Amino acid sequence: MKLGLIGLGRMGGNIARRLMRGGHSVVVFDQSADAVNALAKDGAIPATSLADLYGKLDKPAITWVMLPAGQPTEATIDAIAALAKPEDVIIDGGNTFYKDDIRRAAALEPRGIRYVDVGTSGGVWGLERGYCMMIGGFEAVVNRLDPIFNTLAPGYGTIPRTAGRTSTDDRAERGYIHAGPAGSGHFVKMIHNGIEYGLMQAYAEGFDILKNKSSEHLPANERFDLNLADISEVWRRGSVVSSWLLDLQALALAKDGQLSQFSGNVADSGEGQWTIDAAMEEAVPANVLTASLFARYRSRMETTFGDKLLSAMRFGFGGHVETHK
């Protein structure tokens, strides 16, 4: 298929590359001419503006926006919508707030413009590993786009199929789902990221306790000088707490057991707060997720070794660089 991709950052550029590897034709645009030129060298069709990008697409046109949530995405979708014709598809693959998706889809529907939201997980590793995708929008439109999603998804890989699973739709096993109507894809991804906060916080706190077992404040005979890199490594192998996050933690500790490149000033990109907002709207207790969000706020005032570990994991999966106030 042929589509336009707008936003060639850490994930957008690799999404374009994975699509091209899968035989799709991709027209690319970014405010950075260097980013556009880099993708053009890899086989993408360069565009100098949104209008130029739209003009180079087959009709009905498919455009994928991969920009930061908020004004950058809002303004870009408005500009594409001004060019679009009935049956064109606009995809938002960033981390947009799901209520914005619902509003946009409702505004575009009377004009026959199809809106699809794709919660996308995979970070900087997605080019090789593939992307886990949670998709919202009209079923017929999502099905029409299936060749794109199938190319981006990890596929079956080496993960054993779940015993007893009876669904006739194997897309979840291949790494993507049609979650429901507009907004549902980003809602599911939002909760995914909220859970991510909690998992990362659990690792961070646990390893902080392990590290401080050598503290001079403990009785001498109760102090242990533990090798955190080895503990991460052994837990990767057969432990019930093994995960990709633990893999990234092990990589970071193997490079530098003190994590000296990280300050422990842990940023958050909004989804954690949105998850807690949703929990309050639904009157669902979310003690762990709420505490993990507040721990990030606290890290910007005083930091611990565990906070450094959080920063290391965020850098590992998403290339997220610490921000300092």
Buried (B, 14 or more C-beta within 10 A) or exposed (E): BBBBBBBBBBBBBBBBBBBBEEEBBBBBBBEEEEBBEBBEEEEBBBBEEBBBBBEBBEEBBBBBBBBBBBEBBBEBBEBBBEBBEEEBBBBBBBBBBBBBBBBBBEBBEEEEBBBBBBBBBBBBBBBEBBBBBBBBBBEEBBEBBBEBBBBBBBEEEEEEEEEEEEEEEEBBBBBBBBBBBBBBBBBBBBBBBBBBBBBBBBBBBBBBEBBBEEEEEEEEEEBEEBEBBEBBBEBBEEEEEBBBBBBBBBBBBEEEEEBEEBBBBBBBBBBBBBBBEBBEEEEEEBEBBBEBBEBBEEBBEEBBBBBBBBBBBBBBBBEBEBEEE
